[in-house]
Amino acid sequence: MDDSGKLVIPIMYAHIIGMESNTSEYRWSKQYYKAAIGNRWGILDKDGKMMVAFIYDEVTDLRGSASLYTVRKNERYVSSKLH
């Protein structure tokens, strides 16, 4: 739900976690969220649009930037940046 109480991201995800946006203070980005459908992870934007497909074993946000992330699938890791 957004600040007004409107449902933005449908209730179909096992987990939804805000991605970290600042290392000096403990804050969460309202821009991107890592989420899971079953045991597969992906990334949503604040409007619920899929930014990274739900095909990964793990999504890790890199400290200091909500737009930098690493994904893991079958013990292979790849880092990238959301646009």
Contacts in CASP RR format, 6 or more apart in sequence:
PFRMAT RR
TARGET T0000
AUTHOR 0000-0000-0000
METHOD contacts of the structure
MODEL  1
MDDSGKLVIPIMYAHIIGMESNTSEYRWSKQYYKAAIGNRWGILDKDGKM
MVAFIYDEVTDLRGSASLYTVRKNERYVSSKLH
1 7 0 8 1.000
1 8 0 8 1.000
2 8 0 8 1.000
2 46 0 8 1.000
8 46 0 8 1.000
8 47 0 8 1.000
8 48 0 8 1.000
9 16 0 8 1.000
9 33 0 8 1.000
9 35 0 8 1.000
9 44 0 8 1.000
9 48 0 8 1.000
10 48 0 8 1.000
12 37 0 8 1.000
13 35 0 8 1.000
13 36 0 8 1.000
13 37 0 8 1.000
14 35 0 8 1.000
14 36 0 8 1.000
14 37 0 8 1.000
14 38 0 8 1.000
14 39 0 8 1.000
15 34 0 8 1.000
15 35 0 8 1.000
15 36 0 8 1.000
16 33 0 8 1.000
16 34 0 8 1.000
16 35 0 8 1.000
16 44 0 8 1.000
17 33 0 8 1.000
17 34 0 8 1.000
17 35 0 8 1.000
18 28 0 8 1.000
18 29 0 8 1.000
18 32 0 8 1.000
18 33 0 8 1.000
18 34 0 8 1.000
18 61 0 8 1.000
18 66 0 8 1.000
19 28 0 8 1.000
19 29 0 8 1.000
19 31 0 8 1.000
19 32 0 8 1.000
19 33 0 8 1.000
19 34 0 8 1.000
19 43 0 8 1.000
19 61 0 8 1.000
19 66 0 8 1.000
19 69 0 8 1.000
20 27 0 8 1.000
20 28 0 8 1.000
20 29 0 8 1.000
20 61 0 8 1.000
20 63 0 8 1.000
20 64 0 8 1.000
20 66 0 8 1.000
21 27 0 8 1.000
21 28 0 8 1.000
21 29 0 8 1.000
21 31 0 8 1.000
21 64 0 8 1.000
21 65 0 8 1.000
21 66 0 8 1.000
22 64 0 8 1.000
23 63 0 8 1.000
23 64 0 8 1.000
28 66 0 8 1.000
29 66 0 8 1.000
30 46 0 8 1.000
31 45 0 8 1.000
31 46 0 8 1.000
31 66 0 8 1.000
31 67 0 8 1.000
32 43 0 8 1.000
32 44 0 8 1.000
32 45 0 8 1.000
32 46 0 8 1.000
32 51 0 8 1.000
32 61 0 8 1.000
32 66 0 8 1.000
32 67 0 8 1.000
32 82 0 8 1.000
33 43 0 8 1.000
33 44 0 8 1.000
33 45 0 8 1.000
33 46 0 8 1.000
33 48 0 8 1.000
34 41 0 8 1.000
34 42 0 8 1.000
34 43 0 8 1.000
34 44 0 8 1.000
34 59 0 8 1.000
34 61 0 8 1.000
34 69 0 8 1.000
35 41 0 8 1.000
35 42 0 8 1.000
35 43 0 8 1.000
35 44 0 8 1.000
35 54 0 8 1.000
36 42 0 8 1.000
36 54 0 8 1.000
37 54 0 8 1.000
39 57 0 8 1.000
40 54 0 8 1.000
40 55 0 8 1.000
40 56 0 8 1.000
40 57 0 8 1.000
41 54 0 8 1.000
41 56 0 8 1.000
41 57 0 8 1.000
41 58 0 8 1.000
41 59 0 8 1.000
41 71 0 8 1.000
42 50 0 8 1.000
42 51 0 8 1.000
42 52 0 8 1.000
42 53 0 8 1.000
42 54 0 8 1.000
42 55 0 8 1.000
42 56 0 8 1.000
42 59 0 8 1.000
42 71 0 8 1.000
43 50 0 8 1.000
43 51 0 8 1.000
43 52 0 8 1.000
43 59 0 8 1.000
43 69 0 8 1.000
43 82 0 8 1.000
44 50 0 8 1.000
44 51 0 8 1.000
45 51 0 8 1.000
51 82 0 8 1.000
52 59 0 8 1.000
52 69 0 8 1.000
52 71 0 8 1.000
52 82 0 8 1.000
55 73 0 8 1.000
56 71 0 8 1.000
56 72 0 8 1.000
56 73 0 8 1.000
57 72 0 8 1.000
57 73 0 8 1.000
57 74 0 8 1.000
58 71 0 8 1.000
58 72 0 8 1.000
59 69 0 8 1.000
59 70 0 8 1.000
59 71 0 8 1.000
59 72 0 8 1.000
60 69 0 8 1.000
60 70 0 8 1.000
60 71 0 8 1.000
60 72 0 8 1.000
61 68 0 8 1.000
61 69 0 8 1.000
62 68 0 8 1.000
62 69 0 8 1.000
62 70 0 8 1.000
62 79 0 8 1.000
65 81 0 8 1.000
66 82 0 8 1.000
67 81 0 8 1.000
67 82 0 8 1.000
67 83 0 8 1.000
68 79 0 8 1.000
68 80 0 8 1.000
68 81 0 8 1.000
68 82 0 8 1.000
69 79 0 8 1.000
69 80 0 8 1.000
69 81 0 8 1.000
69 82 0 8 1.000
70 77 0 8 1.000
70 78 0 8 1.000
70 79 0 8 1.000
70 80 0 8 1.000
71 77 0 8 1.000
71 78 0 8 1.000
71 80 0 8 1.000
END
